[in-house]
Amino acid sequence: MKILVTGATGFIGSHVAVRLANAGHQVVAAGRNPAKVPALGSVPNLRLAHLDLKDRSDWGAAFEGCEALVHIALGWGGRGLHDAGRGHGGFGRPVRGGA
């Protein structure tokens, strides 16, 4: 299964992404700064990707072909992710059928 993991550059997200990849899943490990964890780039079945959830133009490429989403990202300061999605379809839309 192809799985997108948000917040994969953080402590918890990186461990979840590696565990999923080691279990045989194709993992898109997404975060605002993928260069923060270059070691993830050497994990089989795992691809690092830039994704800023507050920038909807990033979403299409990150979600492409994914069958599941593990959302671990945490927004710091400013508007929260919950508010960022208001009036734009929100974050409750299914991955299949387009994000």
C-alpha positions in Angstrom: 0.0 0.0 0.0 1.3 3.5 -0.8 1.0 5.7 2.4 1.7 9.4 2.9 3.0 10.3 6.3 2.9 14.0 7.2 5.3 15.2 9.8 7.8 12.5 8.8 10.7 14.8 9.5 9.8 14.9 13.2 10.7 12.4 15.9 7.5 10.4 15.9 6.7 10.8 12.2 10.2 9.5 11.2 9.8 6.4 13.3 6.3 5.7 12.0 7.5 6.2 8.4 10.4 3.8 8.8 8.2 1.2 10.5 5.7 1.3 7.6 8.5 1.1 5.0 10.1 -1.8 6.8 6.7 -3.6 6.8 6.8 -3.4 3.0 4.6 -0.4 2.3 5.6 2.3 -0.2 6.0 5.4 2.0 6.0 9.1 1.0 7.6 10.7 4.0 6.5 14.3 3.9 7.6 17.4 5.8 8.3 21.1 5.3 12.1 20.4 5.4 13.0 16.9 4.2 16.7 17.8 4.3 16.4 17.8 8.1 16.5 14.0 8.1 18.7 12.9 5.2 19.1 9.4 6.7 15.5 8.7 5.7 16.5 8.9 2.1 18.4 5.6 2.4 15.4 3.6 3.8 14.1 1.2 1.2 10.4 1.8 0.2 10.6 5.4 1.4 10.6 8.6 -0.6 11.2 12.0 1.0 8.9 14.8 -0.2 8.4 18.4 0.6 4.9 19.2 1.9 3.7 22.3 3.6 0.1 21.6 4.6 -0.7 25.3 4.6 0.2 25.5 0.9 -2.4 23.7 -1.0 -0.3 23.8 -4.2 2.0 21.1 -2.5 -0.8 18.7 -1.9 -1.4 17.2 -5.4 2.1 15.8 -5.9 2.4 14.5 -2.3 -1.0 12.7 -2.4 -0.6 11.3 -5.9 -1.3 7.5 -5.9 -1.6 7.3 -2.1 -4.1 4.9 -0.7 -3.8 6.0 3.0 -2.7 9.0 5.0 -1.1 9.0 8.4 -1.3 12.6 9.7 1.3 13.4 12.3 2.3 16.9 11.3 2.0 19.6 13.9 1.6 23.3 13.1 3.5 25.8 15.2 2.3 29.3 15.6 0.2 31.4 13.3 -3.0 29.9 12.0 -3.5 26.2 12.9 -4.0 23.6 10.2 -7.7 23.3 11.2 -8.2 27.0 10.4 -6.1 26.8 7.2 -8.5 24.3 5.7 -11.7 26.2 6.4 -13.6 27.3 3.4 -11.4 25.2 1.1 -13.0 21.8 1.4 -11.3 21.1 4.8 -9.1 18.2 5.6 -11.8 15.6 5.7 -11.8 14.9 2.0 -10.8 11.3 1.0 -7.4 10.7 -0.6 -9.0 8.7 -3.5 -10.8 11.0 -5.9 -8.3 13.8 -5.6 -7.1 15.8 -2.7 
